[in-house]
Amino acid sequence: MALKTKVLNKYNLPYFVHGCISLPNEICVVLGSHAHCSGRFLILKSGHFEVLDYEIPRMKFDHFNYRGALYKTDSGFGCVLDHSVIEYDFNNKIFKKYPFKSPFPEDNQHETGPLKTAIKIADNELLFPLEDYFYKFKSSYFTKVYLHDKYATHDPFIYSMKKSQSSHISDCSVAYVNNTILFHRCEYFKMHMDNPSDRSELCSLIDGNENIISEVSKGVSQFSTDCAHLLVKTHSAPFKLEFYSITGEKESEIALTPKKVIGDLNKRYLSIFDKFNDRLWMARDTEVTETLLA
């Protein structure tokens, strides 16, 4: 079933968008960076945006920090970064910082770090994807982080994507619903080309055992912050955003048309999006579109 949609607001920000989450009260939080300054968190609402004053430290060799996994909290938002976990309270407008006691492990001198979005599965426990060691901007693992009074620690990797011999690239997103870890994995040879060895599956992880729930379209995925859907932006034209229930059924889809959904965004490489209830946010480069889902 195709959803009815309406573009409500289009933003052109002074920062490049590397991640976003959709929150209650029609709010979007953006992880942004600028070539000549440190990264920032931006709050988008009702056509306006606010740049928060927390400076996200740069990565090694003075590179801007694109790695971060945003998540919803009861009173605001948080973000898992390479060096620490940050939480912000909308009520008192205060940041709290949890530095990591040890960095994420390297693999043959290649680094990894948090990507996409995280989910808070307990007051002091987070679940989130990690970047592939070689294929940057692709999340091939996921793990947990634990928040202590003044610092954070991380688990060894919970799950590592197993690439087939003919699928070079893997990407995943992860959620925690009904006391169960859910994840979507997409393994493929080339993004916009179909290959017999490609696979895209919604799975669960129970007691270390992987269970395939259903096959879904090949594409970039994100579990919505409201925990209601797995969102998949298809790799193949005509590009669509598909909505799957957490039990694996395809419920609806949206054709990515400029007037009704994405505004001026380039849909071919669109990979940043999130939904909370009836608000869908999509981002590419410095542009963000807020869409109402009927």
Phi, psi and chi 1 to 4 in degrees:
 res  aa     phi    psi   chi1   chi2   chi3   chi4
   1 MET       -  131.1  179.6 -175.8   71.0      -
   2 ALA   -83.1  134.2      -      -      -      -
   3 LEU   -83.5  146.6  -73.0  173.6      -      -
   4 LYS   -84.7  137.1  -67.8 -177.1  178.3  179.6
   5 THR  -136.7  159.7   59.0      -      -      -
   6 LYS  -149.7  125.4  178.8 -176.4  178.1 -178.3
   7 VAL   -71.4  122.6  173.6      -      -      -
   8 LEU   -95.5  -45.7  -63.6  177.8      -      -
   9 ASN  -144.8  145.6  -68.8  -66.6      -      -
  10 LYS  -123.9  128.0  -66.2 -171.2  -72.8 -174.9
  11 TYR  -113.5  138.3  -61.1   78.2      -      -
  12 ASN  -119.5  104.4 -166.8   -6.3      -      -
  13 LEU   -93.0  157.9  -56.5  175.0      -      -
  14 PRO   -82.3   10.5   29.2  -34.3      -      -
  15 TYR  -132.9  148.8  -68.5   80.8      -      -
  16 PHE   -76.9  138.2  -81.1   85.3      -      -
  17 VAL   -91.8  125.6  178.6      -      -      -
  18 HIS  -112.9   -7.8  -60.8  -68.0      -      -
  19 GLY  -175.9  156.9      -      -      -      -
  20 CYS  -153.7  155.1   78.8      -      -      -
  21 ILE  -134.0  146.8   52.6  167.2      -      -
  22 SER   -96.6  129.6 -179.5      -      -      -
  23 LEU  -119.7  167.9  -63.0  179.8      -      -
  24 PRO   -58.6  164.0  -21.9   32.3      -      -
  25 ASN    65.3   29.3  -58.1  -44.9      -      -
  26 GLU    58.5   42.1  -65.4   78.2   52.3      -
  27 ILE  -109.6  141.8  -67.5  173.4      -      -
  28 CYS  -123.4  135.8  177.8      -      -      -
  29 VAL  -108.6  131.3  177.3      -      -      -
  30 VAL  -116.1  137.3  161.7      -      -      -
  31 LEU   -95.3  112.6  171.8   66.2      -      -
  32 GLY  -125.0  159.5      -      -      -      -
  33 SER  -142.2  158.1   72.0      -      -      -
  34 HIS  -132.1  145.6 -168.8  -77.3      -      -
  35 ALA   -61.0  -26.3      -      -      -      -
  36 HIS  -114.4   13.4  -58.1  -65.3      -      -
  37 CYS  -155.7  173.1   65.0      -      -      -
  38 SER   -69.2  164.7  -60.8      -      -      -
  39 GLY   -70.3  163.0      -      -      -      -
  40 ARG  -141.5  158.3  -68.1  -69.7 -164.9  -81.2
  41 PHE   -97.1  136.8  -62.4  111.9      -      -
  42 LEU  -121.3  141.0  -68.2   81.9      -      -
  43 ILE  -108.8  121.9  -50.4  -61.4      -      -
  44 LEU  -110.5  132.9  -78.1   57.1      -      -
  45 LYS  -162.5  131.7 -178.6  177.1  174.1   63.6
  46 SER    54.0   38.5  -57.1      -      -      -
  47 GLY    86.4   -2.4      -      -      -      -
  48 HIS  -119.8  159.9  -56.2  -79.9      -      -
  49 PHE  -138.2  153.1   68.3   88.8      -      -
  50 GLU  -126.1  133.3  174.9 -172.2    3.0      -
  51 VAL   -97.0  117.4 -178.2      -      -      -
  52 LEU   -75.6  156.1  -59.4 -176.5      -      -
  53 ASP   -88.1    3.7   60.3    3.3      -      -
  54 TYR   -76.2  128.8 -179.5   82.9      -      -
  55 GLU   -94.4  118.8  -67.0 -171.9   12.1      -
  56 ILE   -80.5  119.3  -59.3  171.0      -      -
  57 PRO   -59.4  150.0  -22.9   33.8      -      -
  58 ARG   -73.2  165.2  -73.4  176.5  171.6  -96.0
  59 MET   -84.8 -173.2  -62.4  167.0   67.1      -
  60 LYS   -59.9  152.3  -73.1 -175.7  177.7  179.2
  61 PHE    60.6   23.8  -49.1  110.8      -      -
  62 ASP    67.1   21.4 -155.1   34.5      -      -
  63 HIS   -73.7  147.4  -68.1  163.4      -      -
  64 PHE   -66.2  153.1   64.2   83.8      -      -
  65 ASN   -93.6  103.8 -163.0  -30.8      -      -
  66 TYR   -95.3   -9.6   65.4   86.4      -      -
  67 ARG   -92.0  123.6  -73.5 -160.7  -62.4 -117.0
  68 GLY  -175.8  143.5      -      -      -      -
  69 ALA  -116.8  104.7      -      -      -      -
  70 LEU   -76.1  152.4  -68.6  159.8      -      -
  71 TYR  -153.5  159.6   61.8   92.2      -      -
  72 LYS   -87.5  140.5  173.6 -176.0  173.6  -64.7
  73 THR  -120.5  174.8   67.1      -      -      -
  74 ASP   -64.3  -30.5  -69.0  -21.1      -      -
  75 SER  -123.2   12.1   56.7      -      -      -
  76 GLY   172.5 -126.1      -      -      -      -
  77 PHE  -149.0  165.9   72.0   91.5      -      -
  78 GLY  -136.8  171.8      -      -      -      -
  79 CYS  -152.1  128.2 -171.9      -      -      -
  80 VAL   -87.9  119.7 -174.2      -      -      -
  81 LEU  -112.8  174.4  -61.3  164.2      -      -
  82 ASP   -59.8  -39.0  -76.2    1.9      -      -
  83 HIS   -98.3  -20.7   63.9  -71.7      -      -
  84 SER  -167.9  171.9   61.3      -      -      -
  85 VAL  -108.3  133.3 -179.7      -      -      -
  86 ILE  -117.7  135.8  -55.1  -64.4      -      -
  87 GLU  -127.4  141.4  -69.6 -165.7  -15.0      -
  88 TYR  -125.1  133.3 -178.7   75.7      -      -
  89 ASP  -103.9  119.6 -168.9  -47.3      -      -
  90 PHE   -64.5  -28.0  -75.1  138.0      -      -
  91 ASN   -73.1  -51.0  -62.2  -40.6      -      -
  92 ASN  -101.5   -2.3   57.3   30.7      -      -
  93 LYS    55.8   46.5  -62.2 -174.7  177.9 -178.7
  94 ILE  -122.7  138.0  -68.2  175.9      -      -
  95 PHE   -92.5  140.9  -79.3   98.8      -      -
  96 LYS  -119.7  135.6 -173.3  171.3 -176.8  179.8
  97 LYS  -118.0  135.7 -177.5  177.3  179.2  179.9
  98 TYR  -122.2   92.8  -57.3   85.6      -      -
  99 PRO   -65.8  145.1  -16.7   29.9      -      -
 100 PHE   -74.9  137.4  -80.9  114.1      -      -
 101 LYS   -70.6  -29.7  -70.4 -163.2   72.3  173.6
 102 SER  -144.6  149.0   60.4      -      -      -
 103 PRO   -73.4  165.6   27.5  -34.8      -      -
 104 PHE   -66.2  142.6  -66.8  109.2      -      -
 105 PRO   -67.2  147.3   23.2  -33.3      -      -
 106 GLU   -94.1  161.1  -65.1 -174.8   -6.7      -
 107 ASP  -128.9  105.9  177.0   23.4      -      -
 108 ASN    52.7   43.7  -62.8  -37.7      -      -
 109 GLN    71.5    7.1  -61.7 -176.6  -17.5      -
 110 HIS   -90.7  141.3  -66.1  126.8      -      -
 111 GLU   -95.5  159.6  -65.8 -179.6  -23.6      -
 112 THR  -131.2  167.6 -174.5      -      -      -
 113 GLY  -171.4  171.8      -      -      -      -
 114 PRO   -69.4  143.3   23.8  -32.4      -      -
 115 LEU  -137.6  167.4  -79.0 -176.5      -      -
 116 LYS    60.3 -128.2  -65.2 -168.2  175.3 -178.3
 117 THR  -127.2  154.0   60.9      -      -      -
 118 ALA  -106.3  170.9      -      -      -      -
 119 ILE  -137.6  136.5 -174.8  166.7      -      -
 120 LYS   -87.8  110.7 -156.2  163.2 -169.6  177.6
 121 ILE   -98.0   -7.0   60.3  179.6      -      -
 122 ALA  -160.0  172.8      -      -      -      -
 123 ASP   -56.2  -32.8  -73.6  -17.7      -      -
 124 ASN  -124.4   22.9   65.3  -21.3      -      -
 125 GLU  -137.0  130.0 -170.5  173.4   -6.7      -
 126 LEU  -124.7  150.2  -59.7  164.1      -      -
 127 LEU  -126.5  133.9  177.4   71.3      -      -
 128 PHE  -162.7  159.8   62.6   95.9      -      -
 129 PRO   -82.5  158.0   -8.9   24.4      -      -
 130 LEU  -120.8  149.7  -72.6  162.6      -      -
 131 GLU   -70.4  143.4 -176.1  178.6   49.9      -
 132 ASP   -59.6  144.5 -171.5  -88.2      -      -
 133 TYR   -65.6  -31.9  -79.1  113.5      -      -
 134 PHE  -107.9  -47.7 -177.3   77.1      -      -
 135 TYR   -86.3   98.3  -69.0  100.2      -      -
 136 LYS   -68.6  151.5  -60.4  -53.5  177.6 -176.9
 137 PHE    70.2    7.9  -54.5  100.1      -      -
 138 LYS  -114.2  134.3  -56.7  -64.7 -179.9 -176.2
 139 SER  -101.3  114.4   48.1      -      -      -
 140 SER  -112.6   -1.4  -64.4      -      -      -
 141 TYR  -140.7  166.8  -35.0   99.1      -      -
 142 PHE  -145.9  155.9   53.4   83.6      -      -
 143 THR  -151.7 -179.2 -168.6      -      -      -
 144 LYS  -117.0  151.7  -72.7 -178.4  179.5  179.0
 145 VAL  -124.7  143.7  155.2      -      -      -
 146 TYR  -117.4  129.8  -57.5   95.5      -      -
 147 LEU   -95.1  125.1  -57.4 -179.2      -      -
 148 HIS  -106.0 -171.8  -54.1  -87.6      -      -
 149 ASP   -61.4  -43.8 -174.5   36.9      -      -
 150 LYS  -131.2    9.4  -65.0 -177.8  179.7  179.8
 151 TYR  -157.0  173.5   62.2   91.4      -      -
 152 ALA  -128.7  149.8      -      -      -      -
 153 THR  -129.2  159.0   57.3      -      -      -
 154 HIS  -126.4  151.3   57.4   77.7      -      -
 155 ASP   -75.7  162.4  -99.9   -5.3      -      -
 156 PRO   -60.8  165.7  -20.2   31.6      -      -
 157 PHE   -58.1  130.9  -64.5  149.6      -      -
 158 ILE   -75.7  -43.3  -67.1  176.3      -      -
 159 TYR  -145.1  137.6 -179.7   78.7      -      -
 160 SER  -121.6  129.7  175.0      -      -      -
 161 MET   -62.6  136.4  -60.7  -70.1  -73.4      -
 162 LYS  -103.2  103.6  -61.2  177.3  177.8   63.2
 163 LYS   -76.6  137.9  -57.7 -176.8 -173.8   72.5
 164 SER   -74.8  164.3   64.8      -      -      -
 165 GLN   -62.1  -28.8  -68.5 -177.2  -11.1      -
 166 SER  -102.1    2.0   51.2      -      -      -
 167 SER  -112.1  110.9  -65.1      -      -      -
 168 HIS   -80.5  -29.4  -67.7 -174.1      -      -
 169 ILE  -119.4  142.0  -55.0  170.8      -      -
 170 SER  -133.0  151.1   62.8      -      -      -
 171 ASP  -146.8  145.6 -159.1    2.4      -      -
 172 CYS  -147.4  159.6   73.5      -      -      -
 173 SER  -135.1  161.3   55.8      -      -      -
 174 VAL  -143.0  150.3   62.8      -      -      -
 175 ALA  -146.0  169.3      -      -      -      -
 176 TYR  -134.1  107.9 -169.9   79.3      -      -
 177 VAL  -132.3  131.7 -177.6      -      -      -
 178 ASN    53.7   45.0  -62.4  -31.6      -      -
 179 ASN    62.2   25.8  -61.6  -44.0      -      -
 180 THR  -132.1  137.1  -58.2      -      -      -
 181 ILE   -78.9  122.5  -67.0  176.0      -      -
 182 LEU  -110.7  144.8  -58.0  178.3      -      -
 183 PHE  -148.3  150.6   64.8   96.4      -      -
 184 HIS  -109.5  132.4  167.9 -109.1      -      -
 185 ARG  -122.4  139.8   64.8  170.4  173.6 -148.4
 186 CYS  -130.8  117.5 -174.0      -      -      -
 187 GLU  -115.2  128.8  -61.5 -178.3    7.0      -
 188 TYR  -153.4  161.2   56.0   94.2      -      -
 189 PHE   -86.3  -40.7  177.7   74.5      -      -
 190 LYS  -149.6  141.6 -166.3  171.1 -177.1 -179.8
 191 MET   -58.8  -54.2  179.3  177.0  -77.1      -
 192 HIS  -102.4   27.6  -64.1  122.3      -      -
 193 MET  -134.1  131.3  179.5 -174.6  -63.5      -
 194 ASP   -79.7  141.3  -69.4  -29.3      -      -
 195 ASN  -140.8  139.8 -174.4  -71.4      -      -
 196 PRO   -56.9  -26.1  -23.5   32.9      -      -
 197 SER   -86.2   -8.6   65.4      -      -      -
 198 ASP   -61.7  145.7  -65.6  -15.9      -      -
 199 ARG  -147.4  146.5   64.0  175.1 -179.4  173.5
 200 SER  -142.4  115.1 -179.4      -      -      -
 201 GLU  -139.3  141.2  -61.7  162.5  -28.4      -
 202 LEU   -89.7  128.2  173.0   62.1      -      -
 203 CYS  -134.4  166.1  -55.0      -      -      -
 204 SER  -123.5  157.9   63.9      -      -      -
 205 LEU  -126.3  110.9 -169.5   67.0      -      -
 206 ILE  -126.6  119.6  -58.1  174.4      -      -
 207 ASP    53.0   38.2  -64.2  -32.5      -      -
 208 GLY    81.0   -2.7      -      -      -      -
 209 ASN   -99.9  132.6  -63.9  -46.5      -      -
 210 GLU   -88.5  130.9  172.4 -170.8  -54.8      -
 211 ASN  -127.4  125.1  -54.7  -77.1      -      -
 212 ILE   -81.5  120.9  -61.7  173.4      -      -
 213 ILE   -86.0  -47.7  -62.3  172.2      -      -
 214 SER  -164.9  158.6   66.9      -      -      -
 215 GLU   -85.5  141.0  -65.8 -175.8   -1.7      -
 216 VAL  -130.1  173.0  -57.9      -      -      -
 217 SER   -64.9  147.1  -65.6      -      -      -
 218 LYS   -68.2  127.3  171.8 -176.1  166.5 -177.2
 219 GLY   172.9 -179.2      -      -      -      -
 220 VAL   -80.7  133.9 -178.8      -      -      -
 221 SER  -123.0  160.8   70.0      -      -      -
 222 GLN  -158.7  128.0  176.4   60.5   52.8      -
 223 PHE   -76.0  131.0  -73.9   92.6      -      -
 224 SER   -66.2  148.3   60.4      -      -      -
 225 THR   -62.9  -26.4  -60.4      -      -      -
 226 ASP   -78.8    2.7   59.2   16.0      -      -
 227 CYS    60.4   23.5  -66.7      -      -      -
 228 ALA   -96.8  -24.8      -      -      -      -
 229 HIS  -144.5  153.1  -67.6   95.6      -      -
 230 LEU   -95.3  120.9  169.5   68.6      -      -
 231 LEU   -98.2  130.4  -50.7  175.1      -      -
 232 VAL  -127.4  118.4  178.0      -      -      -
 233 LYS   -92.4  116.3 -177.3 -100.8  166.6 -177.9
 234 THR   -65.8  147.4   60.0      -      -      -
 235 HIS   -79.7  -23.5  -81.5  174.4      -      -
 236 SER  -103.3  142.1  -57.4      -      -      -
 237 ALA   -73.8  149.5      -      -      -      -
 238 PRO   -72.5  130.4   27.3  -33.1      -      -
 239 PHE   -69.8  135.9  -59.9  108.6      -      -
 240 LYS  -136.5  160.7  -60.3  176.5  -67.7 -176.7
 241 LEU  -110.6  119.1 -174.2   68.9      -      -
 242 GLU  -105.8  143.6  -61.4 -179.0  -17.3      -
 243 PHE  -112.2  116.1  -66.8   69.5      -      -
 244 TYR  -111.7  140.6  -67.8   87.8      -      -
 245 SER   -70.3  164.6   71.5      -      -      -
 246 ILE   -72.2   -6.6   58.9  173.2      -      -
 247 THR   -99.6    5.2   53.9      -      -      -
 248 GLY   101.2   -3.4      -      -      -      -
 249 GLU   -84.1  137.3  -64.0   83.5   11.6      -
 250 LYS   -77.0  119.5 -178.1  178.4  174.9 -179.4
 251 GLU   -96.9  -36.6  -66.6 -174.4  -16.4      -
 252 SER  -165.2  175.7   54.6      -      -      -
 253 GLU  -153.3  160.7   64.6 -179.3   37.3      -
 254 ILE  -129.8  127.5  -65.0  174.7      -      -
 255 ALA   -74.9  130.7      -      -      -      -
 256 LEU   -82.9   81.2  -62.6  179.5      -      -
 257 THR  -104.3  143.7   58.2      -      -      -
 258 PRO   -59.3  -42.4  -25.2   34.9      -      -
 259 LYS   -73.9  -29.7  -69.5 -175.6  178.4 -179.9
 260 LYS  -105.7  -19.6  -66.6 -174.8  176.7 -178.3
 261 VAL  -135.5  -56.3 -179.5      -      -      -
 262 ILE  -107.6   -3.6   59.4  172.5      -      -
 263 GLY    62.8 -125.4      -      -      -      -
 264 ASP   -97.6   10.5  -58.7  -38.0      -      -
 265 LEU   -69.3  146.0  -56.3 -175.8      -      -
 266 ASN   -79.8  114.8 -176.9  -34.0      -      -
 267 LYS   -81.6  -18.6   60.4 -172.6  176.5 -176.8
 268 ARG   -62.4  -43.9 -177.0  174.2  179.4   83.4
 269 TYR  -111.5   22.4  -66.1  101.7      -      -
 270 LEU   -64.5  127.0 -172.9   66.9      -      -
 271 SER  -141.9   -0.9   61.6      -      -      -
 272 ILE  -116.7  116.3  -60.6  173.3      -      -
 273 PHE  -163.6  158.6   44.1   83.5      -      -
 274 ASP  -163.5  161.5 -167.9   19.8      -      -
 275 LYS  -138.8  141.5  176.3 -172.4   79.9   76.8
 276 PHE  -137.5  115.9 -163.3   94.8      -      -
 277 ASN    55.1 -114.7  -65.1  -21.4      -      -
 278 ASP  -101.3   12.9   63.5   -5.3      -      -
 279 ARG  -113.7  126.0  -63.5  -59.6  166.5   97.0
 280 LEU  -114.5  128.7  171.7   68.8      -      -
 281 TRP  -116.6  133.6  -61.3   81.1      -      -
 282 MET  -133.6  142.4  -49.0 -170.1   83.9      -
 283 ALA  -140.4  147.8      -      -      -      -
 284 ARG  -155.0  127.7  173.1   75.7 -179.2  167.5
 285 ASP    58.3 -116.5  -64.2  -29.6      -      -
 286 THR  -104.1    5.7   62.3      -      -      -
 287 GLU  -108.5  141.8  -63.4  177.1  -48.9      -
 288 VAL  -134.1  138.5 -178.5      -      -      -
 289 THR  -120.6  132.3  -61.3      -      -      -
 290 GLU  -103.7  123.4  177.5 -172.5    3.9      -
 291 THR  -124.1  137.9  -61.9      -      -      -
 292 LEU   -89.8  130.3  176.2   66.7      -      -
 293 LEU   -99.6  120.8  -56.9  176.1      -      -
 294 ALA   -81.1      -      -      -      -      -
